[in-house]
Amino acid sequence: MHHRYPLHIHISTLFLALILLVCGVLSGIGYQLSSKLLEESAADLTARISRAALLEMRRIIEPAEVATHLLSLQRVTSATSLKERLDSLEFMRQALDSSPALSSLYVGYDNGDFFLVGRVGHGSASEAARVPAGANYVVQSIERVAAAPPRGRFIYLDAALQTLRDDDRPDYAAAYDPRDRIWYTEGLASPTQVKTPPYLFFSSRRVGTTLASRAGGGRSVVGADILLDTLGKSLARQKVTPGSEMVLVNAQGYVLAHEDVSRMVLASPESNGKPSLARIDELAVPVLVPLLTVVRQMQGQEAAHALGVKVGDNEWRVSVNRLILEGVPPLYLVTAIPENELMAGARQVIRQSAKATLLVLLLSIPLTWLLAQSISRSLRRLASEAEAIRHFEFSRPIVLESSIKEVTELALTMDGMKRTIHRFLDISQTVAAEQNFDRLLPRLLADTLSAAEARAGVLYLAEASQLNPAVALDDSGSALAGDLPSLDVAHTGPLLGAALAEGIARAGRLQPEDLDSLGLATANLAQASHAMAVPLCNRKNELVGAMILLSETETDSHRLSFVKALSGSAAVSLESKALIKAQKDLFEAFIQLIAAAIDAKSPYTGGHCARVPELTKMLARAACAASCGPYQDFQLSEDDWEVLHVAAWLHDCGKVTTPEYVVDKATKLETIHDRIHEIRMRFEVLKRDKEISSLQAIAAGKDAETVHRQLAAELQQLDDDFAFVARCNEGGEFMAPESIDRLQAIAARTWLRTLDDRIGISQDERLRKARTSCSTLPVAETLLADKPEHFIARRAQDRMPKDNRWGFRMQVPPLLYNRGELYNLSVARGTLSTEERYKINEHIVQTLVMLSQLPFPRHLRQVPEIAGGHHEKMDGSGYPRQLRREQMSPLARMMAIADIFEALTAVDRPYKKGKTLSEALAIMSRMQQEQHIDPELFALFLRAGVYLDYARQFMQPEQIDAVDVEALLTATPPFPAAV
């Protein structure tokens, strides 16, 4: 298909092409010239930087040379004692201060004495740890006196040279002799000042050089350590471009100066792990890696060396310049400049040329073209606005003035369309964003009233064949006066009835029948003569509600169309929110059903699952209301409150898996039944056996009176022994060792069993008995026994691997249950064995497992952590995961306090009496001192009066006694804040 264009477009295109061609050629030439100029400038700048680096080194070293020379003329070089040497302390301090690069000045003597004055902080890290506060200088001295061990001293001085501390360092004197040092031997042998090549100081791990010269007529050598670490900063300041790399290296390629000092020092394998200077290829800078060979090949060359290096997709311009410093082997300054940064100026020329080209184009277009542009500009503007509408951009209105009538009318129409779509989307988004169903209804009606420009309205919800009024508002947002009746769908008046029958919105004048049917006759709406009836139907075209929008004037078709479109979105949102609300109500009922079932399962926990949520929420509200302290910024969102509500109600849901006979175990031998009755029967058998034996003895001719007396004693002993066993069965706080011994003695007695104990029993018990061989009847058995069939093994699914995915870290007993009679009767405290106590504690494990398997929505995913943490302790000694305070959320720590306080004060436990406020809080105060509960939350629990609010609502009046809050708070230990 051939496209045809007006003539002015062809002419304009030709001029545009010519101008673009000329400007492109000029830009290319400018780019070439700029590139060459920048390259020459970079080379000149690199040479200048090399000279500046050399001058910087001289600036650093020359003052130190002067100071060293002057020091060699001082009396300190011939002094024979520390006291004499300290006379030169002021001179050496001034010499140090005159050159910031000087690290220390020192003198080594031919008898092995040593005297050093240095700045604090230029030594090793271990030495820095010994420096007293306020110290500026340190004097290190070694004195060697005949017939006495050498004495080493470190004297720390402040800025005024006042002694802060004088330390004896015998190890220093024993380990250090200046006469063994290279600086001493070379300085003593040379008639002039000796200067070492830059190297890494071992103690401070900083680069420097050492000066040394002979003094005192050859009896001593003066030395000075000079730091060169400012060279790296100087190089960084002189970089050609931000991405340039500048490195000063020696002839072997070891780095002496770089802007990143931390990269210069490595633990080199060549030096047995000791710190050493990094080579240029070890700085972790890719462009510098291939330059090690270049530097090593430049030895003996005077000229600078330039080359190009490519690293990945980047090109670099590299130059290597030789630096000559008197008395020091040659050094090399390596400069690497990224080409994209170097050529930034040339690219800027291209951009400026492009701008100039655009300017020429704008000035070269003929007047006729400008006139055509004035027309097309309006159309392009409208096209841009249409594109903005397509991308849902409604931030500005369409304001367009054009001399063409059609263009102006199109602009006005598009502006109206834009505002309508914007309003529709705003209402839909507002309605969709509201999560609370009860707040959604008035908001939905108010937004619809505003969009329809109506004076008042009523929103109805459909239920079976009824329309029930949910919200009635006027245009100011106030509720309408009076009660509106529910409507039968079949008798709603002419207007609403027609709309419901057709399933679409209708507008019209209100008839008296409409007012009577809708119950609007008594409302203050005398001027409302027109209305819109809007049925709300869901995606299945089922009626979910309806709206009546009242106005004083007739509704035009445009507003009615808008309301029709809005009603569909409103109905879907209404249905969705109603469904979500129903699901939440169902979930809430299910949660409370589980909690009620747990409380009803055992008389010992009645009401616990209902009271803990209330107390937890009280404490959370107190934290949100706190205006000071660690919780002053603590707040909970609506989702957070829902998380807390669900977690609190489900915090003990794992108890559904705990056997009742374990939870309710009242005696030590109780399982499904109390096995004390079996033991009682064995005692009865023994008593009968004794009576039979007595009768047999009398029949055999023994003295009846003696036999009866002996029988009475034996029967009394059996009665006493059984009474003792029965008392042991009842449990208690403590069981003495002698009681255990007596229990063992009673257990050793035997009785005769004549009946088979492997018949009439369950399959599980038969399998446990099969572990031992069957005895021949009759058989003598001990009165109390821990038989193999009493040991119920823990199955694989009952074990807890150390690497379990929940992170449980509980000590699991080897057996699932141990029902041994002697084992259970010997329980020292209470009635529960180790296995049974673990079974009860395991409810929190089951809680976490059960909750972790539920597909909670995103905002409820913290429920398992909060619900499963109320038995953890702040010091990490709790269970099931041994979490510490900082690993638990504030809500989990709140629930731990609520769970303990409720358990202490509950009055529905038949096995104990509910404690008073003061007793419960005293126990909890000790618990927070032992880091079992959060001390900050416990303080908030007391200060905010949460304990008292709960007591007034849930505790008996006689339990509410006086509490000394301040006394309890003074016992609260400090704890790091972790809200």
ZIZI-V933338 format. One record per residue. N is the residue number from 0. SS is DSSP state (a for helix, b for strand, c for the rest). OMEGA is omega in whole degrees, -180 to 180 (NA if undefined). D_CENTER is the distance of its C-alpha to the mean C-alpha in whole Angstrom. Layout:
BEGIN
[[N;SS;OMEGA;D_CENTER] [N;SS;OMEGA;D_CENTER]]
END
This chain:
BEGIN
[[0;c;-177;64] [1;c;177;65] [2;c;180;63] [3;c;-177;65] [4;c;177;64] [5;c;-177;66] [6;a;-176;68] [7;a;178;66] [8;a;179;63] [9;a;-179;65] [10;a;-179;66] [11;a;180;63] [12;a;179;61] [13;a;179;64] [14;a;-180;64] [15;a;-179;60] [16;a;180;60] [17;a;-179;63] [18;a;179;61] [19;a;180;57] [20;a;-180;60] [21;a;-179;61] [22;a;178;58] [23;a;178;56] [24;a;180;59] [25;a;180;58] [26;a;179;55] [27;a;179;55] [28;a;179;58] [29;a;179;55] [30;a;180;52] [31;a;-180;55] [32;a;-180;56] [33;a;180;53] [34;a;-180;51] [35;a;-180;54] [36;a;-180;54] [37;a;179;50] [38;a;179;51] [39;a;179;54] [40;a;179;52] [41;a;179;49] [42;a;179;51] [43;a;-178;53] [44;a;178;50] [45;a;178;49] [46;a;179;52] [47;a;178;52] [48;a;178;48] [49;a;178;50] [50;a;180;52] [51;a;179;50] [52;a;178;48] [53;a;179;51] [54;a;179;52] [55;a;178;49] [56;a;178;49] [57;a;179;53] [58;a;180;51] [59;a;-171;49] [60;a;-172;52] [61;a;177;55] [62;a;178;54] [63;a;177;53] [64;a;180;56] [65;a;-179;58] [66;a;179;57] [67;a;179;57] [68;a;180;61] [69;a;179;61] [70;a;-180;60] [71;a;180;62] [72;c;-177;65] [73;c;180;64] [74;a;-177;65] [75;a;-177;62] [76;a;179;63] [77;c;179;66] [78;c;-176;64] [79;c;-179;65] [80;c;179;62] [81;a;-178;59] [82;a;180;61] [83;a;-178;63] [84;a;179;60] [85;a;176;58] [86;c;179;61] [87;c;-175;59] [88;a;-179;56] [89;a;179;56] [90;a;-178;57] [91;a;176;55] [92;a;-180;52] [93;a;178;53] [94;a;177;54] [95;a;-177;50] [96;a;-179;49] [97;a;-179;52] [98;c;-178;49] [99;c;-178;46] [100;c;179;45] [101;b;177;47] [102;b;-178;45] [103;b;173;48] [104;b;-175;52] [105;b;179;54] [106;b;173;57] [107;b;-174;58] [108;b;-175;61] [109;c;176;64] [110;c;179;64] [111;c;176;60] [112;c;-179;59] [113;b;180;56] [114;b;-176;55] [115;b;171;52] [116;b;-177;50] [117;b;177;47] [118;b;174;44] [119;c;179;41] [120;c;179;38] [121;c;180;40] [122;c;-180;40] [123;c;-180;37] [124;a;180;34] [125;a;178;35] [126;a;180;38] [127;a;-180;36] [128;a;-179;34] [129;a;-172;38] [130;c;178;39] [131;c;179;39] [132;c;177;38] [133;c;-178;40] [134;c;177;42] [135;c;-176;43] [136;b;177;45] [137;b;175;46] [138;b;177;49] [139;b;-174;50] [140;b;171;53] [141;b;178;55] [142;b;180;59] [143;c;-179;61] [144;c;-178;64] [145;c;177;67] [146;c;178;67] [147;c;179;63] [148;c;180;60] [149;c;-178;58] [150;b;177;56] [151;b;-178;52] [152;b;171;51] [153;b;-179;48] [154;b;-178;48] [155;b;-175;46] [156;b;175;47] [157;c;-176;46] [158;c;179;46] [159;c;-180;50] [160;c;175;51] [161;c;-177;50] [162;b;176;50] [163;b;179;46] [164;b;-180;46] [165;b;-176;49] [166;b;170;48] [167;b;-179;50] [168;c;180;49] [169;a;179;51] [170;a;179;49] [171;a;-179;49] [172;a;-178;53] [173;a;-173;53] [174;a;-171;51] [175;c;174;52] [176;c;-176;55] [177;a;-177;56] [178;a;179;59] [179;a;-174;57] [180;c;-177;55] [181;a;-178;55] [182;a;-179;55] [183;a;-176;58] [184;a;-179;60] [185;a;179;60] [186;a;-180;61] [187;a;-176;63] [188;a;-175;65] [189;c;178;65] [190;c;180;67] [191;c;-179;65] [192;c;-179;61] [193;b;180;59] [194;b;-179;55] [195;c;171;53] [196;c;179;51] [197;c;180;47] [198;b;-179;45] [199;b;174;42] [200;c;-175;42] [201;c;-173;41] [202;c;-175;40] [203;c;-179;38] [204;c;178;37] [205;c;-176;38] [206;b;178;41] [207;b;178;45] [208;b;-177;48] [209;b;175;51] [210;b;179;54] [211;b;177;57] [212;b;-178;61] [213;b;-178;64] [214;b;175;65] [215;a;179;67] [216;a;179;70] [217;a;180;68] [218;c;-180;67] [219;b;178;63] [220;b;179;60] [221;b;-179;58] [222;b;178;55] [223;b;175;52] [224;b;-177;48] [225;b;178;47] [226;b;180;44] [227;c;-173;43] [228;c;177;40] [229;a;179;40] [230;a;180;42] [231;a;178;39] [232;a;179;38] [233;a;178;41] [234;a;-179;41] [235;a;-180;38] [236;a;-174;40] [237;c;-180;42] [238;c;-179;41] [239;c;178;43] [240;c;-179;40] [241;c;-177;36] [242;c;-179;35] [243;c;175;38] [244;b;179;38] [245;b;-175;40] [246;b;173;41] [247;b;-176;44] [248;b;173;45] [249;b;-174;48] [250;c;179;50] [251;c;178;48] [252;c;179;45] [253;b;-172;43] [254;b;179;41] [255;b;179;42] [256;b;177;40] [257;c;-176;37] [258;c;178;35] [259;c;-175;32] [260;a;-176;33] [261;a;-179;30] [262;a;-173;32] [263;c;-174;35] [264;b;180;35] [265;b;170;34] [266;b;-170;35] [267;c;174;38] [268;a;-179;39] [269;a;-180;42] [270;a;178;42] [271;c;177;41] [272;c;179;37] [273;c;179;38] [274;b;177;37] [275;b;179;39] [276;b;176;39] [277;c;171;38] [278;b;-177;40] [279;a;-180;40] [280;a;-179;39] [281;a;-179;36] [282;c;-177;34] [283;c;175;32] [284;c;-171;34] [285;a;-175;36] [286;a;-178;39] [287;a;-176;40] [288;a;-177;40] [289;c;-175;43] [290;a;179;45] [291;a;180;45] [292;a;-180;48] [293;a;-179;50] [294;a;-178;49] [295;a;180;51] [296;a;-177;54] [297;c;-179;54] [298;c;-180;56] [299;c;179;59] [300;c;-180;59] [301;c;-174;59] [302;c;174;58] [303;c;-178;55] [304;b;-180;53] [305;b;180;51] [306;b;176;50] [307;b;-179;47] [308;b;178;44] [309;b;178;42] [310;b;-176;39] [311;c;179;37] [312;c;-174;39] [313;b;175;39] [314;b;-180;42] [315;b;171;42] [316;b;-174;46] [317;b;173;46] [318;b;179;48] [319;b;-178;49] [320;b;-179;51] [321;b;178;53] [322;b;-179;53] [323;b;177;56] [324;b;-174;55] [325;c;176;58] [326;c;-177;58] [327;b;176;55] [328;b;-175;55] [329;b;174;54] [330;b;-175;50] [331;b;176;49] [332;b;-179;47] [333;b;180;45] [334;b;178;44] [335;b;-177;42] [336;b;176;42] [337;b;-175;40] [338;a;-179;43] [339;a;177;41] [340;a;-180;40] [341;a;-177;44] [342;c;-179;45] [343;a;179;43] [344;a;179;46] [345;a;178;48] [346;a;177;46] [347;a;176;46] [348;a;179;50] [349;a;-180;49] [350;a;179;47] [351;a;177;49] [352;a;179;52] [353;a;177;51] [354;a;178;50] [355;a;178;54] [356;a;179;55] [357;a;179;53] [358;a;178;55] [359;a;179;58] [360;a;-179;58] [361;a;-178;57] [362;a;-174;60] [363;a;-177;62] [364;c;-178;62] [365;c;-180;65] [366;a;179;66] [367;a;178;66] [368;a;178;63] [369;a;179;61] [370;a;177;63] [371;a;179;62] [372;a;180;58] [373;a;178;59] [374;a;-177;59] [375;a;180;57] [376;a;178;54] [377;a;180;54] [378;a;177;54] [379;a;178;51] [380;a;178;49] [381;a;177;50] [382;a;178;48] [383;a;178;45] [384;a;177;45] [385;a;178;45] [386;a;178;43] [387;a;178;40] [388;a;180;41] [389;a;179;41] [390;c;177;37] [391;c;175;37] [392;c;-175;37] [393;c;-171;38] [394;c;-178;37] [395;c;178;41] [396;c;178;44] [397;c;178;47] [398;c;-174;50] [399;c;175;53] [400;c;-179;56] [401;c;177;59] [402;c;-180;62] [403;c;-175;62] [404;a;-177;62] [405;a;180;61] [406;a;179;58] [407;a;179;57] [408;a;178;58] [409;a;179;55] [410;a;179;53] [411;a;179;53] [412;a;179;53] [413;a;178;50] [414;a;177;48] [415;a;178;49] [416;a;-179;47] [417;a;-179;44] [418;a;180;44] [419;a;180;45] [420;a;179;42] [421;a;-179;40] [422;a;-180;40] [423;a;-179;40] [424;a;178;37] [425;a;-180;36] [426;a;-179;37] [427;a;-180;36] [428;a;180;32] [429;a;-179;32] [430;a;-179;34] [431;a;-177;31] [432;a;-178;28] [433;c;-176;29] [434;c;-177;28] [435;c;-176;30] [436;a;-178;33] [437;a;176;35] [438;a;-178;34] [439;a;-173;34] [440;a;179;38] [441;a;180;39] [442;a;179;37] [443;a;-179;39] [444;a;-179;42] [445;a;180;42] [446;a;179;40] [447;a;176;43] [448;a;-180;46] [449;a;-179;45] [450;a;-178;45] [451;a;-178;48] [452;c;-180;50] [453;c;-177;51] [454;c;-179;52] [455;b;-180;50] [456;b;179;49] [457;b;176;48] [458;b;179;46] [459;b;172;47] [460;b;-177;45] [461;b;175;47] [462;b;-174;47] [463;c;-179;50] [464;c;-178;53] [465;b;170;52] [466;b;-177;50] [467;b;-180;49] [468;b;180;48] [469;b;-179;44] [470;b;175;44] [471;b;-175;47] [472;b;168;46] [473;b;-174;48] [474;c;176;47] [475;c;-179;46] [476;c;180;43] [477;c;180;45] [478;b;177;46] [479;c;179;50] [480;c;176;52] [481;c;179;54] [482;c;179;53] [483;c;-177;53] [484;c;170;54] [485;c;-175;53] [486;b;169;55] [487;b;-176;56] [488;c;-178;56] [489;c;-176;59] [490;b;-177;60] [491;c;-178;58] [492;c;-175;61] [493;a;-173;62] [494;a;-178;59] [495;a;179;56] [496;a;179;59] [497;a;179;59] [498;a;179;56] [499;a;-179;55] [500;a;-179;58] [501;a;180;57] [502;c;178;53] [503;c;-179;53] [504;c;178;53] [505;b;178;56] [506;b;180;57] [507;b;179;60] [508;b;178;62] [509;c;176;62] [510;c;176;65] [511;a;178;66] [512;a;177;65] [513;a;-179;61] [514;a;-179;61] [515;a;-178;62] [516;a;-177;60] [517;a;-180;57] [518;c;-177;58] [519;c;-176;58] [520;c;-177;61] [521;c;-179;60] [522;c;-178;57] [523;c;-177;58] [524;c;-174;58] [525;c;-177;61] [526;c;-180;61] [527;c;-176;59] [528;c;-179;61] [529;b;-179;59] [530;b;170;56] [531;b;176;54] [532;b;-172;53] [533;b;174;50] [534;b;179;50] [535;b;-177;46] [536;b;-179;46] [537;c;-176;43] [538;c;177;43] [539;c;-179;46] [540;c;175;48] [541;c;-178;47] [542;b;177;48] [543;b;179;45] [544;b;179;46] [545;b;177;48] [546;b;171;48] [547;b;-179;51] [548;b;-174;51] [549;b;179;54] [550;b;-178;55] [551;c;-179;58] [552;c;-180;59] [553;c;-179;60] [554;c;179;57] [555;c;-175;57] [556;a;-179;56] [557;a;179;53] [558;a;179;52] [559;a;178;52] [560;a;179;51] [561;a;-179;48] [562;a;177;48] [563;a;180;48] [564;a;-179;46] [565;a;-176;43] [566;a;179;44] [567;a;178;43] [568;a;180;40] [569;a;-179;40] [570;a;179;41] [571;a;179;38] [572;a;-180;36] [573;a;180;38] [574;a;-179;38] [575;a;-179;34] [576;a;178;33] [577;a;179;36] [578;a;178;35] [579;a;179;31] [580;a;179;32] [581;a;178;34] [582;a;178;32] [583;a;178;29] [584;a;178;32] [585;a;179;33] [586;a;179;30] [587;a;179;30] [588;a;179;33] [589;a;178;32] [590;a;-177;29] [591;a;175;32] [592;a;179;34] [593;a;-179;32] [594;a;179;32] [595;a;179;35] [596;a;178;36] [597;a;180;34] [598;a;-179;36] [599;a;-176;39] [600;a;-177;39] [601;c;177;39] [602;a;-178;41] [603;a;-177;39] [604;a;-177;36] [605;c;177;37] [606;c;-177;35] [607;a;-176;32] [608;a;178;30] [609;a;-177;31] [610;a;-179;31] [611;a;177;27] [612;a;-179;26] [613;a;-179;28] [614;a;178;27] [615;a;179;23] [616;a;176;24] [617;a;-179;26] [618;a;178;23] [619;a;178;21] [620;a;178;24] [621;a;178;24] [622;a;179;21] [623;a;-178;21] [624;a;-177;24] [625;c;-180;23] [626;c;177;25] [627;c;180;24] [628;c;-175;22] [629;c;-177;18] [630;c;-178;18] [631;c;178;20] [632;c;-177;17] [633;c;177;16] [634;c;178;17] [635;c;174;17] [636;c;178;19] [637;a;177;21] [638;a;179;19] [639;a;179;17] [640;a;179;20] [641;a;177;21] [642;a;-179;18] [643;a;-179;19] [644;a;-177;23] [645;a;-178;23] [646;a;-178;21] [647;a;-180;23] [648;a;-177;26] [649;c;-172;25] [650;c;179;24] [651;c;-176;27] [652;a;179;28] [653;a;-179;28] [654;a;177;31] [655;a;-179;33] [656;a;-177;33] [657;c;-179;34] [658;c;-179;38] [659;a;-175;40] [660;a;173;42] [661;a;180;39] [662;a;-174;38] [663;c;-174;41] [664;c;-176;43] [665;c;179;45] [666;c;-173;47] [667;c;-176;46] [668;c;-177;48] [669;b;168;47] [670;c;169;46] [671;c;175;47] [672;c;-180;50] [673;b;-175;51] [674;c;173;53] [675;a;-180;55] [676;a;177;57] [677;a;-180;58] [678;a;177;58] [679;a;-180;60] [680;a;178;63] [681;a;176;63] [682;a;177;64] [683;a;179;67] [684;a;179;68] [685;a;-180;68] [686;a;178;70] [687;a;178;72] [688;a;179;73] [689;a;180;74] [690;a;179;76] [691;a;180;78] [692;a;179;78] [693;a;180;80] [694;a;179;82] [695;a;179;83] [696;a;178;84] [697;a;180;86] [698;a;180;88] [699;c;174;88] [700;c;178;90] [701;c;-178;88] [702;c;-176;88] [703;a;-176;87] [704;a;180;86] [705;a;-179;84] [706;a;-179;82] [707;a;179;81] [708;a;179;80] [709;a;179;78] [710;a;-179;77] [711;a;-180;76] [712;a;-179;74] [713;a;178;72] [714;a;178;71] [715;a;179;70] [716;a;177;68] [717;a;178;66] [718;a;-179;65] [719;a;-180;64] [720;a;180;62] [721;a;178;60] [722;a;178;60] [723;a;178;58] [724;a;179;56] [725;a;178;55] [726;a;176;54] [727;a;-179;51] [728;a;-176;50] [729;a;179;49] [730;c;-180;47] [731;c;-178;46] [732;c;-175;43] [733;c;177;45] [734;c;-174;48] [735;c;179;50] [736;a;-180;51] [737;a;176;54] [738;a;178;54] [739;a;180;52] [740;a;179;55] [741;a;179;57] [742;a;178;55] [743;a;-179;56] [744;a;178;59] [745;a;-178;60] [746;a;-177;58] [747;a;179;60] [748;c;-176;63] [749;b;173;64] [750;b;-172;66] [751;b;176;68] [752;b;-178;66] [753;c;-177;69] [754;c;-179;67] [755;c;-179;64] [756;c;180;61] [757;c;177;60] [758;c;178;61] [759;c;-178;60] [760;c;-178;56] [761;c;180;53] [762;a;-180;52] [763;a;-179;49] [764;a;178;51] [765;a;178;54] [766;a;178;52] [767;a;178;50] [768;a;-179;54] [769;c;178;55] [770;c;180;53] [771;c;-180;56] [772;c;-179;60] [773;c;-180;62] [774;c;177;64] [775;c;-179;68] [776;c;-10;69] [777;c;-177;70] [778;b;178;67] [779;b;180;66] [780;b;178;62] [781;b;-177;60] [782;c;174;60] [783;c;-173;56] [784;c;167;54] [785;c;-174;51] [786;c;178;52] [787;a;-180;50] [788;a;176;50] [789;a;-176;48] [790;b;-180;45] [791;b;-173;43] [792;b;176;41] [793;c;-179;38] [794;c;-178;37] [795;a;-179;35] [796;a;179;33] [797;a;180;33] [798;c;-178;31] [799;c;179;28] [800;c;-179;27] [801;c;-179;24] [802;c;-180;22] [803;c;-171;22] [804;c;179;20] [805;c;-179;18] [806;c;179;18] [807;c;179;20] [808;c;179;22] [809;c;177;25] [810;c;-176;28] [811;c;178;31] [812;c;-179;34] [813;c;-178;37] [814;b;173;39] [815;b;174;38] [816;b;172;40] [817;b;-175;43] [818;c;177;46] [819;c;-175;48] [820;a;-179;51] [821;a;180;51] [822;a;-178;47] [823;a;180;46] [824;a;-179;49] [825;c;177;47] [826;c;-172;44] [827;c;-177;44] [828;c;178;42] [829;c;-177;42] [830;c;-173;43] [831;c;173;40] [832;c;180;40] [833;a;-179;37] [834;a;-179;37] [835;a;177;37] [836;a;176;34] [837;a;-180;32] [838;a;178;33] [839;a;179;32] [840;a;-177;29] [841;a;-180;28] [842;a;180;28] [843;a;174;24] [844;a;180;24] [845;a;177;26] [846;a;-179;24] [847;a;180;21] [848;a;-179;23] [849;a;-177;25] [850;a;-180;22] [851;a;-179;20] [852;c;179;23] [853;c;180;24] [854;c;-180;23] [855;c;172;21] [856;c;-173;20] [857;a;-174;17] [858;a;179;17] [859;a;-174;18] [860;c;178;15] [861;c;-177;13] [862;a;-179;17] [863;a;-179;17] [864;a;-178;14] [865;a;-178;16] [866;a;-175;19] [867;c;-176;19] [868;c;-172;17] [869;c;173;20] [870;c;174;22] [871;c;180;19] [872;c;-173;20] [873;c;-179;18] [874;b;178;19] [875;c;-179;19] [876;c;-179;22] [877;c;180;22] [878;c;13;22] [879;c;-173;21] [880;c;179;18] [881;c;178;18] [882;c;173;15] [883;b;-175;15] [884;a;-176;14] [885;a;179;10] [886;a;-177;9] [887;c;176;11] [888;c;178;10] [889;a;-179;13] [890;a;177;15] [891;a;179;16] [892;a;176;17] [893;a;-178;19] [894;a;177;21] [895;a;179;21] [896;a;-179;23] [897;a;-179;25] [898;a;-179;26] [899;a;-177;27] [900;a;179;29] [901;a;-179;31] [902;a;-179;32] [903;a;-172;34] [904;a;-177;35] [905;c;-179;36] [906;c;-178;40] [907;c;175;40] [908;c;-177;40] [909;c;-177;44] [910;c;178;43] [911;c;179;42] [912;c;178;42] [913;c;-177;40] [914;c;175;39] [915;c;180;39] [916;a;-177;37] [917;a;179;37] [918;a;-178;37] [919;a;-178;34] [920;a;176;32] [921;a;177;34] [922;a;-179;33] [923;a;176;29] [924;a;177;30] [925;a;-180;30] [926;a;179;27] [927;a;175;25] [928;a;179;27] [929;c;178;26] [930;c;174;23] [931;c;176;23] [932;c;-176;22] [933;c;-178;19] [934;a;180;22] [935;a;178;20] [936;a;177;20] [937;a;176;24] [938;a;177;25] [939;a;178;24] [940;a;-179;26] [941;a;-174;29] [942;a;-178;29] [943;c;179;29] [944;c;-179;31] [945;a;-178;29] [946;a;-177;31] [947;a;177;34] [948;a;179;34] [949;a;-178;33] [950;a;-179;36] [951;a;-177;38] [952;a;-170;37] [953;a;-176;37] [954;c;178;39] [955;c;-178;42] [956;a;-177;44] [957;a;177;45] [958;a;-175;42] [959;c;179;41] [960;c;-177;42] [961;c;-180;41] [962;c;177;38] [963;c;-176;37] [964;a;-178;34] [965;a;178;34] [966;a;178;35] [967;a;-178;32] [968;a;180;30] [969;a;178;32] [970;c;-177;31] [971;c;-179;27] [972;c;176;26] [973;c;-178;23] [974;c;-180;19] [975;c;-179;16] [976;c;178;15] [977;c;-177;11] [978;c;NA;12]]
END
